[in-house]
Amino acid sequence: MAKTVKKETPDSKKDPNSEIKILKTKKQYRMLFGFLLVLVSIAFLVSFISFFVSGQADQSAVDAFTDREEVVQNWLGKFGAYIADLFIYRGFGVASFLFVKLLFLSGAFLILDLPIKKLKNTWFWDLFALVVLSMMFGFFAITLPELGGTIGYEMNLFLQDYIGKMGTLLGIVFAMVIYLIFKIKVSPEAIKSFFEKKHKDIKEDLNSMVNDSKGTDYNLEEFAVKEELEEEIEEPTLKPSPFEINKEALKPTIEHASEINLEPTIKAVTPAPEPVIIETNDKDFVIEQAPDEDVMEENLAAKLVADFGEFDPTLELSNYKFPTIDLLKEYSSVGITINQEELEENKNRIVETLKNYKIDIAQIKATVGPSVTLYEIVPEAGIRISKIKSLEDDIALSLAALGIRIIAPIPGKGTIGIEVPNKNPTIVPMRTVIASAKFQEAEMELPIALGKTISNETFVVDLAKMPHLLMAGATGQGKSVGLNAVLASLLYKKHPAEVKFVLVDPKKVELTLFNKIERHYLAKLPDTEDAIITDNTKVINTLNSLCVEMDNRYSLLKDAMVRNIKEYNEKFKARKLNPEHGHRFLPYIVLVVDEFADLIMTAGKEVETPIARLAQLARAIGIHLIIATQRPSVNVITGIIKANFPARIAFRVTSKIDSRTILDTQGADQLIGRGDLLYTNGNDLVRVQCAFVDTPEVERIVDYIGSQKAYASAYLLPEYIGEEGSGVNLEFDISERDSMFREAAEIIVTAQQGSASLLQRKLKLGYNRAGRLIDQLEAAGIVGPFEGSKARSVNITDLASLEQFFNNEQNNS
């Protein structure tokens, strides 16, 4: 039989040198990636530590990541601020430091060429501990959200909705027990040996104490009792600790070892609202257990909801009727009229113009809007988009049209858009957008119907999500009509109890129509005649008053342990917040400024500073800003304002520079006016034809609302006095002091915080009386002068000093 010889192929015979090279290359990549992980872990550690040292002030700058003018305090710059905000505040809180450990260990294993599989167990249990720690901090450290992070807070809320606070706590304890048993390997034997070892150490200490006691006066009776106990108690676990060997405790109660019971006998006591008394063997030792307040509060809230239902903020004006659509004018020529001849002519001219520059078109499609028609073209393969974009003026010349705008490419589509104004634009009545199903069925907090897009769809946005709106445009291009459309939208959707307007009108004629709904929808300062603000001095006081309102609302949110106004109002409606502690239903507040440039020219920083504060902080507590200006220059719309106004509306402006100032891109200079606008919320531009609402229509709406039952007065903002006190006389006669003056002084001195809101909560007073008490305390010298949104300083340190102050005052009188 012939012997078969196996033929070697090039694949079967491998070069050993090539295998060594491959292994060496893999090792190099492992080492490189390992060093990268170690450096990333160090970067995470630096950014996390910086967040707790000085980086919490960077949270407002996280959204302005691309703005190079924004300054951050994080040691790792904007990237560090973003990472810290993502992992600490929005993530798992302080437990995120475990990521640093995991990344460092993984990098070290790769550098040292250790098997990475050994880290699987560490990764699993550290991620488990990450979740458990985040939940634990989110449960106990509610007032410090950076400890538990958003994830820990939300997981606690989710669990508490289904299994309550006690169930959530038991779940966290159970998760910790799992970690102790399976990761730390805690077992009953280990626990028993631990306590036996401790007891053995205690016994040795006792023996050493006895041996070292020569020459010292000890009570012999005490040692006799101890020796008797050691002889009669055989079990080592029943031997008494040195703390139990006390003459006064042992002599009258223990006569024999069989009577010793280390566990106190507790009688079963049914839960009661009064303190529970737990009896023990020692009659002189009484244990008093306080009732569980949290459970009682939850049960009380559930009982109130069951008895009275949820709190209804609209109850005071329960018969209020929303404006009807019939109040808005109905135009005869509504709807888009398609002019086939015009469309065909424009299409041919676009194709011909592009063909002159050797640009062939594979497909073209027209979408007719109210005032603009969008021609979508698909160029042939190999055509550069920038070449078409550069022909904007040539296409406008061939079409003999004003306001040609090229979108290259259209976001989300593989086409290029050419917007051409219609020869006969169609008006968009406010009636059509208000009556549309998209607006009527909108489940938004503050829905606004702006108008219609090029595809003839009603454009509805949520002011609460913006959260602030910046409007700009040249004179006569539709800003005031746009503001009326915004206000009309909110009047058609929100009850007077749910939203309040602060209207600033330097022109003194644009917003005066809304005076008729002052006691329904407007907010103003106390002791102010007109709710619509036209004087610049009152504008400054109003803006600072809104800052005080913002701080007061944040205090309420902190006390309620919620993050935003929506959660707060839901909790208040569920009767989980006590009005006697200062809690109340919080309506949304919308600040509308019709001409911002005029305020900047006359007041400057005095206006810009509170506007910037409100824009940065007020979104969570329901204060939203709408600012309009006809001059969008950089000294009016500064970088601080632009950074906090991501939502912007641009009507037609005169230059590309103005367009870039308001939108950060050109396009607003190519609009056709008469309500033609571009809207952006930090993403893409949307071209919208603004809904037209005429002055007579606004008059009919406000007359309809004003004729109904209203509140006793407009919504009163906190009083703002200003640095110079606005001429308020603080000289009070002692005999004219409020009857609660002494009690108010004691509260202020105890809390070391001089604020009217504190007196409101503690003494259950109205704001006006609390403000008068603060003025009287200032006149007496107990509290310091007004310092803007900060609490006043307290000049008396303790109650003893306050008592001495009253005695001196009485002697001097």
ABEGO torsion letter per residue (X at the ends): XBBBBBBBBAAABBBAAAAAAAAAAAAAAAAAAAAAAAAAAAAAAAAAAAAAAAAAAAAAAAABAABAABBBABAAEAAAAAAAAAAAAABAEAAAAAAAAAAAAAAAAAAAGBBAAAAAAAAAAAAAAAAAAAAAAAAABAABAAAAEAAAAAAAAAAAAAAEAAAAAAAAAAAAAAAAAAAAGBBAAAAAAAAAAAAAAAAAAAAAAAAAABGBBBBAAAAAAAAAAAAABABAAABBBAAABBAAAAAAABABAAABBABBBBBBBBBBABBBBBBBABAABBBBBBBBAAAAAAAAAAAAAAAAEBBBAAAABAABBBBBAAABBBBABBEBBBBAAAAAAAAAAAAAAAAAAGBBBABBBBBBBAABBBBBBBBBBGBBAAAAAAAAAAAAAAAGBBGBBBBOBBBGBABBBBBBBBABBBBBBAAAAAABAAAAABBBABBBBAEBBAAGBBBBBBAAAOABBBBBEBBGAGAAAAAAAAAAAAAAABBAAABBBBBBBAAGAAAAAAAAAAAAABBBBBGBABABBABAAAAAAAAAAAAAAAAAAAAAAAAAGBABAAAAAAAAAAGABBAAAGBBBBBBBBBBBABAAAAAAAAEAAAAAAAAAAAAAAAAAGBBBBBBBABBBAAABBAAAAAABABBBBBBBABAAAAAAAAGBBGAAABAEGGBBBBBAGBBBBBBBBBBBBAAAAAAAAAAAAABBBBABBBBBBBBAEAAGGGBBABBBAAABBAAAAAAAAAAAAAGBBBAAAAAAAAGBBAAAAAAAAAAAAAAGABBBBAEABBBBBABABAAAAAAAAAAAAAAX
